[in-house]
Amino acid sequence: MPCMGEFKLVRVLNLHLSGHHNGDQDLSIDLSRVSELFHLRYLKIVCDVCIKLPNRMRRLQCLETLDVMDTPRGTYVPWDIIYLTRLLHLSLPPHTNLLDWSVSDDLSLCKPNHLQDLCISTPPSSDSGDLKRSMHALEYLMHEHDSLKTVKLVAHKSSVSYCDASKARVQWILNKQPHHLQRFEVSSHSPIIFCRMHLWKKLLSNLCILKIAMHGLSVNEVDILRGLPALTALSLYVEKSPAIKIIFGTAAGFTALKYLKLRFMSGMAWLKSLEAQARFQFHTPNEPTT
């Protein structure tokens, strides 16, 4: 690999590194000199071996996008990226401890004030303790950072199968107020499942896109979802089918809804649309629609 110092004027760096370990699982690639690329605005790294980032990235004050999601366990993202004032888009690998720093004693430090999009790869369900801490910290970030518009949690590679996703779920009850959030997606393959949505109508009044997994769907939860005034796209992965009739449409309160995807993993569900079928894209393989 050429010396990083030769590319000091580079603004976009997209590195795809694969096939470097040759059986050596402990191999790592040293990218510490990335910190010398002071004009860098976009940095994405995809790698099948551990990479060594700079211990400090604070000098990359032009950086707007940092994407190291597709890197293996052991990739350390330096904590001082919170000082990158122009950082807009951040994608992090599993087992990152950045979220733990977000709830440090000095909360005033932990504010990437312009961050708009945050995407995180969740660890396997076997790491439930780490996952719960990350969820707690992420909820703090969503509550504190008014600029944050999109949050996505994608599944770790080892969890991308129905069997893995259904073994050990971690329940998340969203209590803090991310009132500014417009897009919230949690992969159905991740171990995270939502319950007790009683506060969502007050917390998520600006939410446009919602994609999550739920344990079940009750009358109260349907009422909460239909009360989200900005909701245009809804995708639910529900473990247990409801014992109630679910009605969708503007007359039923879903005034802005344009896209709907439902998947029930057990039982049968009774759905009814008050609009023409073209309005919604139903995806409910286990139950009839009327």
LOMAR-643448 format. One line per 5 residues: their letters; for each residue z, y, x of C-alpha. Coordinates in pm, 1 decimal. Layout:
BEGIN
A) Z:Y:X ~ ...
This chain:
BEGIN
MPCMG) 0.0:0.0:0.0 ~ -88.9:344.3:140.3 ~ 187.5:577.4:243.8 ~ 313.9:781.4:-50.7 ~ 317.9:1090.1:167.8
EFKLV) -63.5:1088.2:164.5 ~ -69.4:1164.8:-208.5 ~ 153.9:1469.2:-231.8 ~ -77.1:1645.7:-478.7 ~ -101.7:1350.6:-718.7
RVLNL) -3.6:1432.7:-1076.7 ~ -67.9:1096.1:-1245.2 ~ 42.5:765.4:-1092.1 ~ -14.2:437.8:-1280.2 ~ 83.5:135.8:-1070.3
HLSGH) 19.0:-224.4:-1178.8 ~ 161.3:-461.6:-919.8 ~ 148.3:-837.8:-972.8 ~ 132.5:-1157.3:-770.4 ~ 334.7:-1013.4:-483.7
HNGDQ) 632.9:-1247.8:-476.1 ~ 446.8:-1566.2:-362.3 ~ 742.2:-1777.4:-465.4 ~ 999.3:-1537.4:-321.3 ~ 1212.2:-1439.5:-621.3
DLSID) 1421.9:-1199.6:-411.1 ~ 1128.0:-987.5:-301.4 ~ 1132.0:-619.4:-395.2 ~ 875.6:-343.8:-349.7 ~ 999.0:-18.5:-200.8
LSRVS) 872.5:282.0:-396.9 ~ 1146.9:515.1:-283.6 ~ 900.0:768.5:-143.9 ~ 778.5:845.8:-494.1 ~ 1037.3:1123.0:-479.8
ELFHL) 806.1:1308.0:-236.9 ~ 536.6:1353.6:-503.3 ~ 664.6:1688.0:-624.8 ~ 363.7:1756.6:-850.5 ~ 391.8:1424.7:-1033.4
RYLKI) 378.7:1457.6:-1411.9 ~ 316.3:1098.4:-1520.1 ~ 463.0:785.4:-1360.3 ~ 413.2:435.4:-1499.9 ~ 496.1:115.8:-1312.0
VCDVC) 416.4:-238.6:-1427.1 ~ 538.1:-506.1:-1188.9 ~ 643.1:-873.2:-1184.1 ~ 887.1:-826.3:-895.5 ~ 1182.0:-593.6:-856.2
IKLPN) 1096.3:-241.6:-748.4 ~ 1311.4:-0.6:-555.0 ~ 1292.7:348.5:-697.6 ~ 1436.3:650.2:-515.9 ~ 1813.7:683.5:-531.2
RMRRL) 1750.3:1037.6:-650.0 ~ 1455.2:1161.1:-857.2 ~ 1589.0:1505.9:-932.1 ~ 1324.7:1676.6:-720.2 ~ 1043.2:1559.7:-950.6
QCLET) 1081.3:1865.4:-1168.7 ~ 725.2:1843.1:-1304.5 ~ 771.2:1488.3:-1436.7 ~ 701.4:1459.4:-1809.9 ~ 659.9:1081.5:-1851.4
LDVMD) 853.0:801.3:-1681.3 ~ 764.5:445.9:-1789.3 ~ 924.0:155.1:-1601.5 ~ 976.5:-69.0:-1902.8 ~ 757.8:-352.0:-1773.8
TPRGT) 960.5:-419.5:-1461.3 ~ 1202.5:-710.3:-1409.8 ~ 1578.5:-718.0:-1412.8 ~ 1722.7:-543.8:-1110.5 ~ 1512.4:-229.6:-1138.5
YVPWD) 1755.6:58.5:-1101.0 ~ 1669.4:388.1:-1267.9 ~ 1860.0:668.0:-1091.9 ~ 2104.5:854.5:-1310.6 ~ 1990.6:1200.1:-1205.5
IIYLT) 1676.4:1184.6:-1420.5 ~ 1897.0:1365.2:-1673.0 ~ 1825.7:1677.3:-1466.6 ~ 1447.3:1650.6:-1513.8 ~ 1409.5:1943.1:-1749.3
RLLHL) 1045.4:1870.0:-1837.9 ~ 1093.7:1500.1:-1911.6 ~ 948.1:1427.1:-2256.8 ~ 879.3:1051.8:-2263.8 ~ 1111.8:788.5:-2117.1
SLPPH) 1064.6:408.4:-2125.8 ~ 1335.8:193.4:-1968.5 ~ 1362.7:-173.8:-1868.6 ~ 1624.5:-419.3:-2000.6 ~ 1968.5:-416.1:-1839.5
TNLLD) 1934.9:-48.8:-1755.5 ~ 2270.7:121.2:-1721.5 ~ 2141.1:469.2:-1792.7 ~ 2279.0:449.5:-2144.8 ~ 2626.7:382.6:-2012.5
WSVSD) 2608.7:708.9:-1817.8 ~ 2519.1:894.8:-2134.7 ~ 2875.8:854.5:-2258.5 ~ 3043.0:960.6:-1936.9 ~ 3342.8:1193.6:-1938.0
DLSLC) 3130.2:1496.9:-1862.7 ~ 2905.1:1480.8:-2167.4 ~ 2750.1:1817.9:-2090.6 ~ 2566.9:1669.3:-1793.7 ~ 2392.5:1401.4:-1992.2
KPNHL) 2140.4:1605.2:-2182.8 ~ 1769.9:1569.3:-2102.9 ~ 1719.9:1865.5:-2335.5 ~ 1347.1:1825.2:-2396.1 ~ 1327.7:1446.1:-2428.8
QDLCI) 1115.8:1359.0:-2733.6 ~ 1041.9:986.2:-2704.3 ~ 1276.6:712.1:-2585.6 ~ 1166.7:349.2:-2561.1 ~ 1400.1:75.4:-2437.1
STPPS) 1352.1:-295.7:-2378.3 ~ 1652.8:-481.6:-2518.3 ~ 1812.6:-761.1:-2313.5 ~ 1826.0:-1119.2:-2446.6 ~ 2079.8:-1190.8:-2718.3
SDSGD) 2298.6:-1381.5:-2471.1 ~ 2399.5:-1043.5:-2326.6 ~ 2565.6:-928.1:-2648.6 ~ 2839.5:-731.4:-2470.3 ~ 2589.5:-523.2:-2274.9
LKRSM) 2378.9:-482.1:-2584.8 ~ 2668.8:-347.2:-2791.9 ~ 2753.4:-93.2:-2521.5 ~ 2391.2:15.6:-2504.7 ~ 2376.4:52.0:-2882.2
HALEY) 2688.4:268.3:-2876.6 ~ 2542.6:489.7:-2605.5 ~ 2203.5:506.9:-2775.4 ~ 2366.3:619.2:-3098.5 ~ 2532.5:899.0:-2901.8
LMHEH) 2197.3:1004.1:-2754.5 ~ 2033.4:1003.2:-3096.4 ~ 2313.8:1217.2:-3233.8 ~ 2341.0:1469.0:-2949.8 ~ 1982.1:1539.0:-2848.5
DSLKT) 1808.0:1747.0:-3111.7 ~ 1474.5:1723.2:-2932.7 ~ 1462.1:1342.7:-2965.9 ~ 1204.2:1253.3:-3231.5 ~ 1114.7:889.8:-3157.7
VKLVA) 1334.1:593.9:-3064.0 ~ 1189.2:245.9:-3011.2 ~ 1370.2:-71.6:-2909.7 ~ 1130.5:-346.5:-2808.4 ~ 1222.2:-707.7:-2743.6
HKSSV) 1283.4:-852.6:-2400.6 ~ 1008.8:-1100.8:-2308.9 ~ 1246.2:-1397.5:-2336.4 ~ 1326.3:-1303.9:-2697.6 ~ 971.6:-1282.6:-2830.5
SYCDA) 983.1:-1586.6:-3054.3 ~ 1134.0:-1640.2:-3393.1 ~ 1371.7:-1902.7:-3258.6 ~ 1521.6:-1669.2:-3002.1 ~ 1542.8:-1378.2:-3242.9
SKARV) 1733.4:-1574.7:-3504.3 ~ 1999.9:-1735.4:-3287.3 ~ 2247.3:-1460.4:-3207.0 ~ 2218.3:-1134.3:-3394.3 ~ 2413.2:-820.8:-3307.6
QWILN) 2487.1:-599.7:-3606.5 ~ 2434.9:-226.0:-3578.8 ~ 2594.7:17.5:-3822.1 ~ 2445.2:363.0:-3770.8 ~ 2726.2:614.6:-3825.3
KQPHH) 2635.7:928.2:-3629.5 ~ 2387.3:1186.5:-3754.8 ~ 2040.0:1166.4:-3594.3 ~ 1911.3:1409.0:-3859.0 ~ 1623.4:1523.5:-3636.5
LQRFE) 1483.4:1170.2:-3582.4 ~ 1132.5:1115.4:-3721.0 ~ 1046.5:765.5:-3598.8 ~ 1288.0:474.7:-3554.5 ~ 1162.5:126.7:-3462.8
VSSHS) 1358.1:-183.2:-3362.6 ~ 1155.3:-497.5:-3292.7 ~ 1223.8:-789.3:-3525.3 ~ 1223.4:-1008.6:-3213.2 ~ 1518.1:-821.9:-3065.6
PIIFC) 1872.1:-946.0:-3141.0 ~ 1959.2:-625.1:-3328.5 ~ 1999.4:-636.6:-3705.0 ~ 2109.5:-357.0:-3938.9 ~ 2364.6:-362.1:-4216.7
RMHLW) 2565.9:-118.1:-4427.8 ~ 2313.6:160.6:-4475.6 ~ 2543.5:370.6:-4694.4 ~ 2518.2:680.4:-4469.8 ~ 2145.8:671.8:-4400.6
KKLLS) 2036.1:909.2:-4677.0 ~ 2243.8:1185.5:-4520.6 ~ 2167.5:1091.4:-4159.3 ~ 1791.1:1040.0:-4168.1 ~ 1649.9:1305.2:-4398.5
NLCIL) 1357.6:1377.5:-4160.7 ~ 1267.5:1013.8:-4093.4 ~ 895.7:939.3:-4142.6 ~ 858.7:589.5:-3991.8 ~ 1120.6:313.6:-4013.3
KIAMH) 1073.1:-39.1:-3876.6 ~ 1387.0:-255.0:-3854.1 ~ 1534.7:-598.5:-3921.6 ~ 1800.3:-637.3:-4189.2 ~ 2037.6:-913.6:-4292.2
GLSVN) 1967.7:-858.3:-4660.4 ~ 1843.8:-602.8:-4911.1 ~ 2079.3:-492.5:-5188.0 ~ 2037.4:-254.1:-5481.3 ~ 2226.8:17.2:-5293.6
EVDIL) 2011.2:-20.5:-4982.2 ~ 1690.3:6.1:-5184.4 ~ 1831.4:321.9:-5345.6 ~ 1905.2:464.8:-5000.5 ~ 1554.1:388.5:-4874.1
RGLPA) 1390.3:548.0:-5178.2 ~ 1606.1:853.2:-5120.4 ~ 1458.8:925.9:-4775.2 ~ 1232.2:1220.4:-4867.7 ~ 1001.8:1213.9:-4562.8
LTALS) 953.6:834.7:-4536.9 ~ 580.5:753.2:-4515.3 ~ 585.5:411.0:-4342.7 ~ 840.7:135.1:-4398.2 ~ 846.8:-207.4:-4232.2
LYVEK) 1137.9:-441.9:-4301.8 ~ 1208.0:-786.5:-4161.0 ~ 1470.6:-929.0:-4397.6 ~ 1655.3:-1251.7:-4324.3 ~ 1759.5:-1319.3:-4685.1
SPAIK) 1553.6:-1239.8:-4993.1 ~ 1722.8:-1015.6:-5249.8 ~ 1831.6:-1146.7:-5587.3 ~ 1701.9:-830.6:-5753.3 ~ 1367.1:-689.5:-5859.0
IIFGT) 1242.6:-429.1:-5610.3 ~ 1018.5:-151.7:-5744.5 ~ 808.1:67.3:-5516.0 ~ 613.5:380.1:-5600.7 ~ 647.6:753.7:-5650.6
AAGFT) 802.5:705.4:-5993.6 ~ 1064.8:482.3:-5831.0 ~ 1158.9:747.8:-5576.9 ~ 934.8:657.8:-5281.9 ~ 755.8:990.1:-5311.1
ALKYL) 594.9:1001.9:-4964.4 ~ 548.4:629.0:-4893.3 ~ 195.9:530.9:-4782.8 ~ 252.1:207.8:-4588.5 ~ 484.6:-79.4:-4668.8
KLRFM) 533.0:-409.8:-4490.2 ~ 795.7:-660.9:-4600.2 ~ 875.7:-998.2:-4453.7 ~ 1143.0:-1222.8:-4601.1 ~ 1248.8:-1519.5:-4390.1
SGMAW) 1409.8:-1724.4:-4668.2 ~ 1401.0:-1754.8:-5044.5 ~ 1173.5:-1573.6:-5287.9 ~ 1152.9:-1204.0:-5369.2 ~ 1026.6:-1024.0:-5679.4
LKSLE) 834.0:-708.1:-5597.3 ~ 665.5:-458.6:-5826.0 ~ 447.2:-161.9:-5738.2 ~ 408.1:125.8:-5982.7 ~ 93.6:250.5:-5807.4
AQARF) -239.9:88.4:-5737.8 ~ -217.6:-193.0:-5485.1 ~ -432.4:8.2:-5243.5 ~ -142.6:246.5:-5190.3 ~ 66.3:-11.1:-5005.8
QFHTP) -9.5:-285.9:-4758.6 ~ 220.6:-565.6:-4867.9 ~ 298.3:-835.3:-4618.4 ~ 528.2:-1075.6:-4798.5 ~ 406.1:-1428.1:-4726.0
NEPTT) 698.2:-1607.3:-4889.2 ~ 706.7:-1437.5:-5227.2 ~ 475.3:-1327.0:-5508.4 ~ 400.3:-966.8:-5593.6 ~ 340.9:-833.6:-5942.6
